[in-house]
Each structure stands twice: as structure tokens, then as C-alpha cells.
């Protein structure tokens, strides 16, 4: 463990006020009232609003004198969807934007909240696309209510937007003003998630935690949070997958997903997210499923490259620490612990019934295009620089 004398300088971006626990959803009327009584609520297709929890909170908002517009996003949000939604609602004086749902509704709500007042196109600000103009604000207050345990979007300052197709992309609109004012994390909302969604979301959360832990921008504070989150995934993911009503597993995965968002916002990510971004843009691969399919092969590649090129790199000890965490034994040798880590991730993919890339129509012919487009911001904080051939090998292993 590092002594205080060895801890270097780091910065911590601001976080939302976090309300965590069963019943956190019921705090929404009192929290939203701080901003006013006119809301734009962004949610998914219908599962939340038709649920007992959704009916309860909407009833409470009505009883408290709120009025609102309900806006639905049924797939990963695109820049065109954001611009159209802003154009539809920009003339209404909303006091706050509330995002309720998984990563897509939260990212959509975050982007809309950022642009309702300035009313310009989100394309002005997307990283790596267009002019990349600085965001000047001002954002409408945003309240995040996650109903899944995966992306950690409730604790990040970026809204991920996608365009599907050969010339597609998956890029972030990112600014500290986009951070939620409040994150209401109610683990009981996970009870209605189907197992396949739990699997994909859980592997996304774990991947974010591990990539943040070995990131080149990691620090002792994020390391502590990432280890805590990975412990929660170890203890909760397979249990929740088998029984979505297990309250302890719900809390564990909601906690892990929240920490994954906090960590990635501070440290960046790594090769899995570098590859999964173009994978999801060019092919119909859901983000969390892509993470689950890639993470074992990408972790093995990172470890092999570090052992060959930088055997003293601190990320190797960190990968071993995760392996020991999974093994439940601190005295396992480091090489064996890293082998056990990769073995565990491979086993999880099988136990969670994750598909392969070929199930989504990805072929070897697609690999060069994926490799070329995999070097976005996530790849920049990977602990080792991978060659094109090494990235291609990771993808090939997952076909």
C-alpha cells in the first residue's frame, strides 16, 4: 500500500449529490422542487412509466403540483434525436430535466439539459466530430435516476451519442456543466431488469471499473473506489443474474455501477471501450454486450504485452490484485493471479450466456475498419499502447 509520501498530485472532477438506497426514487419530488415545478422527463420506451414505481413517483409529482412533458428515447440516442428534441422543447421554460432509465435515457437527458438554453446543435461539441467548439452553457439542472446497473452515467459529465452504419460513430458530448445535480440510485428498481440486460450492464460496469483501475490516469482515490466496486461485482453479478429480486445483489450492482461512473469520469477507460465504440457504431452490438464479449481477450492482450514489453509496469500488479480478489487468496503468485483473472472473465461470459461477435454479423473483413476507428479517447489511457495487429487479434478472438 502506498505511503502518503508517494501519492502524487491528482484532480477530482465534481460529482452529483448522491442519494443511494431503497426508496431514493421517492425523494424526487422534494429534490426537483428546489428548481421549480415544470419538468422535462426523459425516459425509455415504457417499462418504467408502466411499472408500479413509475406510477408511484409520477403520482407523487402530480400530487405535489408538478407539470411535465414526457419524452421517450427507445434506442441509443443520436445527435439528430438530441437536436430534434431540443428544437421541440427549447421554447418551454423547464426548471429541470429528469432522466429516468438506463444509460441511453440518462445520456439523452444529459445532452438535452445541456442544450435547451443555448439551443445550438450538439454536433458543435461532439469529440472527434465537427468543429469541437467549447461548450459555454448554461445547462438546465439535471437529475439522474438510473434504473439499470451498468453505465454509471448518473455520475459522469459525458453524454454518449451514436450514429449507426458504415460511416457511423459513437462520440461524447462532454463538459462539467453536464454533470447531474443529483443522482438518485434506488437499487430496488433493478428488480424488473431481465437477466440478459443484467448480464450486459454488469459486464459494462465491471469493465469500466477495471479499466479505470489500470488506467494511466488512475490515482489512489479512484483505485480504492474501483477495488470496492469490483468486489461488489464479484459478490453480486451472478446472483442478480439468477434472481433479479435479490435485494442484496441489487444493492451490490447498483453500487458497483455508480462507482464505475465515478471512476471513469476521473481516469478514462481502456482498450475494451476503445474497440467497442466503433463496434457499436458499425454493427448492431449493444454496448454492454460488446464489453462482455471483449473484456477477457483484451485483458489477456494487455497483460501479455505488458509482460513482454514493460514487466515492471504497475498495471501488472493491479491485474494480479484483481485476480487475487476473485481467487479469494492474497498469497497467490502474481502470474497465476493474472491467469485466474482472465479465466474468471472467460467463465463469466459463458455463465452469462453472452454471444460472440459473429452472432451480430461481424466478420474478419470488418476488422481493419474497426481497428482504424478504435483509437479514440478511451484507448489513450490504456496501460499499454497496442499495435494494429494486437487490436485485430483481440477482435478475432471474439468472433
Residue pairs with C-beta under 8 A, 6 or more apart in sequence:
2 220
7 219
7 220
8 219
10 219
10 220
10 221
11 266
12 221
12 266
13 157
13 176
13 179
13 265
13 266
14 176
14 179
15 155
15 179
15 262
15 265
16 144
16 154
16 155
16 179
16 180
16 181
16 182
16 183
17 181
17 182
17 183
18 155
18 182
18 183
18 185
18 258
19 27
19 31
19 182
19 183
19 184
19 185
20 185
20 187
20 254
20 255
20 258
21 185
21 186
21 187
21 251
22 186
22 187
22 188
22 247
22 251
23 186
23 188
24 184
24 185
24 186
25 53
25 56
25 57
25 145
25 184
25 186
25 189
26 56
26 57
26 60
27 184
28 57
28 60
28 61
28 98
28 143
28 145
28 184
29 57
29 60
29 61
29 64
29 66
31 143
31 182
31 184
32 39
32 61
32 66
32 95
32 96
32 98
32 143
33 64
33 66
35 95
35 96
35 141
35 181
36 95
36 96
37 64
37 65
37 66
37 67
37 95
38 66
38 67
38 68
38 92
38 93
38 94
38 95
39 61
39 66
39 67
39 68
39 69
39 94
39 95
39 96
39 97
39 98
40 68
40 69
40 71
40 89
40 92
40 94
40 96
40 97
40 98
40 109
40 112
40 113
40 116
40 140
41 68
41 69
41 70
41 71
41 97
41 98
41 100
42 71
42 72
42 73
42 97
42 98
42 99
42 100
42 101
42 105
42 108
42 109
42 112
43 49
43 54
43 70
43 71
43 72
43 73
43 99
43 100
43 101
43 105
44 72
44 73
44 74
44 101
44 102
44 104
44 105
44 147
45 72
45 74
46 72
47 192
48 54
48 100
48 101
48 147
48 189
49 55
49 58
49 70
51 192
53 186
53 188
53 189
54 100
61 68
68 98
69 89
69 92
69 94
71 85
71 89
71 112
73 81
73 101
73 104
73 105
73 108
75 104
76 104
76 160
76 161
76 162
76 170
76 280
76 287
77 104
77 107
77 108
77 111
77 159
77 161
77 162
78 161
78 162
78 163
78 164
79 121
79 122
79 123
79 126
79 161
79 163
80 163
81 108
82 108
82 111
82 112
82 115
82 122
82 159
82 161
82 173
83 121
83 122
83 123
85 108
85 112
86 112
86 115
86 116
86 119
86 122
87 119
89 112
89 116
90 115
90 116
90 117
90 119
94 116
94 140
95 140
95 141
96 140
96 141
96 142
96 143
96 181
97 109
97 112
97 113
97 116
97 140
97 141
97 142
97 143
98 109
98 142
98 143
98 145
99 105
99 106
99 108
99 109
99 110
99 113
99 142
99 143
99 144
99 145
99 180
100 145
100 147
101 145
101 146
101 147
101 148
102 146
102 147
102 148
102 150
102 151
102 197
102 201
103 148
103 150
103 151
103 153
103 160
103 204
103 287
106 144
106 146
106 151
106 153
106 154
107 151
107 153
107 158
107 159
107 160
107 161
108 159
109 142
109 144
110 142
110 144
110 153
110 158
110 159
110 173
110 178
110 180
111 122
111 159
111 161
111 173
111 178
113 139
113 140
113 141
113 142
113 178
114 122
114 135
114 137
114 139
114 140
114 142
114 159
114 173
114 175
114 177
114 178
115 122
116 140
117 137
117 138
117 139
117 140
118 136
118 137
118 138
122 161
122 173
123 129
123 130
124 130
124 131
124 133
125 132
125 133
125 134
125 135
125 173
125 174
125 175
126 132
126 161
126 171
126 172
126 173
127 171
127 172
127 173
127 174
127 376
127 377
128 169
128 171
128 376
128 377
129 169
129 171
135 173
135 175
135 177
135 178
137 175
137 177
138 177
139 175
139 177
139 178
141 181
142 178
142 179
142 180
142 181
143 180
143 181
143 182
143 183
143 184
144 153
144 154
144 180
144 182
144 183
144 184
145 154
145 183
145 184
145 186
145 189
146 153
146 154
146 183
146 185
146 189
146 254
146 257
146 258
147 189
147 190
147 192
147 193
148 190
148 193
148 197
148 201
148 257
149 187
149 190
149 193
149 198
149 201
149 202
149 205
149 240
149 250
149 253
149 254
149 256
149 257
150 200
150 201
150 202
150 204
150 205
150 257
150 288
151 201
151 204
151 205
151 208
151 257
151 260
151 261
151 287
151 288
152 205
152 208
152 257
152 258
152 259
152 260
152 261
152 262
152 263
152 264
153 159
153 160
153 261
154 180
154 183
154 185
154 258
154 261
155 180
155 183
155 258
155 261
155 262
155 265
156 179
156 261
156 264
156 265
157 174
157 175
157 176
157 177
157 178
157 179
157 265
158 172
158 173
158 174
158 178
158 265
159 172
159 173
159 174
159 178
160 170
160 171
160 172
161 170
161 171
161 172
161 173
162 168
162 169
162 170
162 280
162 281
163 169
163 170
163 281
164 281
164 282
164 284
165 281
165 282
166 282
168 281
168 282
169 277
169 278
169 281
169 373
170 277
170 278
170 280
170 281
171 277
171 376
172 377
183 258
185 254
185 255
185 258
186 254
187 247
187 250
187 251
187 253
187 254
187 255
188 247
188 250
190 198
190 240
190 244
190 250
190 253
190 254
191 244
191 245
191 250
192 244
193 201
193 244
194 244
195 241
195 242
195 244
196 353
198 237
198 240
198 241
198 244
198 253
199 237
199 241
199 288
199 292
199 352
199 353
199 354
200 286
200 287
200 288
200 289
200 291
200 292
200 354
201 253
201 257
201 288
202 233
202 237
202 240
202 241
202 253
202 256
202 288
202 352
203 237
203 288
203 289
203 291
203 292
203 295
203 348
203 349
203 352
203 354
204 260
204 287
204 288
204 291
204 292
205 229
205 233
205 253
205 256
205 257
205 260
206 230
206 233
206 237
206 256
206 260
206 295
207 269
207 272
207 273
207 291
207 292
207 295
208 260
208 261
208 263
208 264
208 269
208 273
209 226
209 229
209 230
209 233
209 256
209 259
209 260
209 263
210 226
210 230
210 295
210 299
210 322
211 264
211 268
211 269
211 270
211 271
211 272
211 273
211 378
211 381
211 382
212 218
212 222
212 226
212 260
212 263
212 264
212 266
212 267
212 268
212 269
213 222
213 223
213 226
213 227
213 230
213 263
213 318
213 322
214 270
214 302
214 315
214 318
214 319
214 383
215 222
215 267
215 268
215 269
215 270
215 381
215 382
215 383
216 268
216 380
216 381
216 382
216 383
217 266
217 267
217 268
217 381
218 226
218 267
218 318
219 266
219 267
221 266
222 262
222 263
222 266
222 267
223 318
225 259
225 262
225 263
226 259
226 260
226 263
227 321
227 325
228 259
229 255
229 256
229 259
229 260
229 263
230 256
230 322
230 325
231 325
232 252
232 253
232 255
232 256
232 259
233 252
233 253
233 256
234 325
234 326
235 249
235 252
236 248
236 249
236 251
236 252
236 253
236 256
237 249
237 252
237 253
237 256
237 348
237 352
238 348
238 351
238 352
239 246
239 248
239 249
239 252
240 246
240 249
240 250
240 252
240 253
241 351
241 352
243 249
244 250
267 381
268 377
268 378
268 380
268 381
269 378
269 381
270 298
270 302
270 378
270 379
270 381
270 382
270 383
271 298
271 301
271 302
271 374
271 378
271 379
271 382
271 386
271 391
271 394
272 291
272 294
272 295
272 298
272 378
273 291
273 378
274 374
274 375
274 376
274 378
274 379
274 382
274 391
275 290
275 294
275 298
275 370
275 374
275 391
275 394
275 395
276 285
276 287
276 290
276 291
276 294
277 373
277 374
277 376
277 378
278 369
278 370
278 373
278 374
279 285
279 290
279 294
279 357
279 362
279 370
279 395
280 286
280 287
280 290
281 373
282 366
282 369
282 370
282 373
283 357
283 360
283 361
283 362
283 366
284 360
284 361
285 293
285 357
285 360
285 362
289 354
289 355
292 348
292 349
292 352
292 354
293 349
293 354
293 355
293 356
293 357
293 398
294 394
294 395
294 398
295 345
295 349
296 342
296 345
296 346
296 349
297 393
297 394
297 397
297 398
298 394
299 319
299 341
299 342
299 345
300 342
301 386
301 390
301 393
301 394
302 315
302 319
302 382
302 383
302 384
302 386
303 316
303 319
303 338
303 342
305 384
305 386
305 390
306 313
306 315
306 316
306 383
306 384
307 316
309 384
310 316
310 384
313 383
313 384
315 383
315 384
316 334
316 338
317 334
319 337
319 338
319 341
320 334
320 335
320 337
320 338
320 341
321 337
322 337
322 341
323 332
323 336
323 337
323 338
323 339
323 340
323 341
323 344
324 330
324 332
324 337
326 340
326 341
326 344
327 337
327 340
332 340
356 398
356 399
357 395
357 398
357 399
358 399
362 370
362 395
362 399
363 399
364 396
364 399
367 392
367 395
367 396
368 392
370 391
370 395
371 388
371 391
371 392
371 395
372 388
374 391
379 386
386 394
